[in-house]
Amino acid sequence: MRDFINIGCTPLDEDCAQVGSKNYLPRAMNECGKFIHLLQKTFGPEPEGARLAIKSFPHDFGTYHEVVCWFDDDLPESVKYAYKLEAETPATWEG
């Protein structure tokens, strides 16, 4: 079964664009794209069944965007990769 884990929009200790702020969408998409590249550089490419993507979520103040890792329960390496990203998310842009 396909599922996903939220990873975040930026590394844990970094600032991020705030929903409702000026130019939120292009700033958030840029941050998330940059974050995906950092995750791939840090943890390697996604194994079969896993995929990093930007996903939108509704919020009282508008739609916000985060990086998620899609995985397939039937493919253990994809599950392991997703949970590793969640557990070892980089704290800064430097990794």
C-alpha positions in Angstrom: 0.0 0.0 0.0 1.3 3.5 -0.8 1.6 5.9 2.0 3.7 9.0 2.9 5.7 10.5 5.8 5.9 14.3 6.2 9.6 15.3 6.3 9.1 19.1 6.6 9.7 22.2 4.4 13.3 23.0 5.4 15.9 21.4 7.7 14.8 21.4 11.4 16.8 24.5 12.6 16.2 26.7 9.6 13.6 29.3 9.0 10.9 28.7 6.4 8.4 30.7 4.5 5.2 31.3 6.5 1.7 30.6 5.1 0.0 33.9 4.3 3.3 35.8 4.0 4.1 37.8 0.8 5.2 35.5 -2.1 4.7 32.4 0.1 4.1 30.0 -2.7 7.2 30.6 -4.8 9.4 30.9 -1.7 7.9 27.6 -0.2 8.3 25.8 -3.5 11.9 26.9 -3.8 12.7 25.9 -0.2 11.1 22.5 -0.6 12.9 21.9 -3.9 16.2 22.8 -2.3 15.3 20.5 0.7 14.7 17.6 -1.6 18.1 18.0 -3.2 19.7 18.1 0.3 17.9 14.9 1.3 19.0 13.1 -1.8 22.6 14.3 -1.4 22.6 13.2 2.3 20.7 9.9 2.1 21.2 8.9 -1.6 18.6 8.5 -4.3 15.2 7.1 -3.4 15.1 3.3 -3.7 12.3 1.5 -5.7 8.9 2.4 -4.3 10.1 5.6 -2.5 9.7 9.1 -4.0 10.4 12.5 -2.5 7.8 15.1 -3.5 6.2 18.4 -2.5 2.7 18.0 -1.2 0.1 20.7 -0.3 -2.0 20.6 2.9 -5.0 22.8 3.9 -4.6 25.1 6.9 -6.8 27.7 8.5 -4.5 30.4 7.1 -4.2 28.9 3.6 -2.5 26.0 1.9 1.0 25.1 3.0 3.6 22.9 1.3 6.0 20.3 2.7 8.4 17.6 1.5 7.0 14.2 1.9 8.5 10.8 1.2 6.0 8.4 -0.5 6.7 4.7 0.1 5.2 1.3 -0.6 4.6 -1.0 2.4 5.3 -4.0 0.1 8.9 -2.7 -0.6 10.9 -2.8 2.7 13.7 -0.6 1.3 11.3 2.2 0.5 9.8 2.0 4.0 13.3 2.0 5.6 14.3 5.0 3.5 11.2 7.0 4.4 11.6 6.4 8.2 15.3 7.1 8.0 14.6 10.5 6.5 12.1 11.3 9.2 14.4 10.1 12.0 17.6 11.8 10.7 16.3 14.9 9.1 19.2 17.4 8.7 19.2 20.3 11.1 20.7 22.9 8.8 21.2 23.5 5.1 24.8 22.3 5.5 23.4 18.8 6.4 
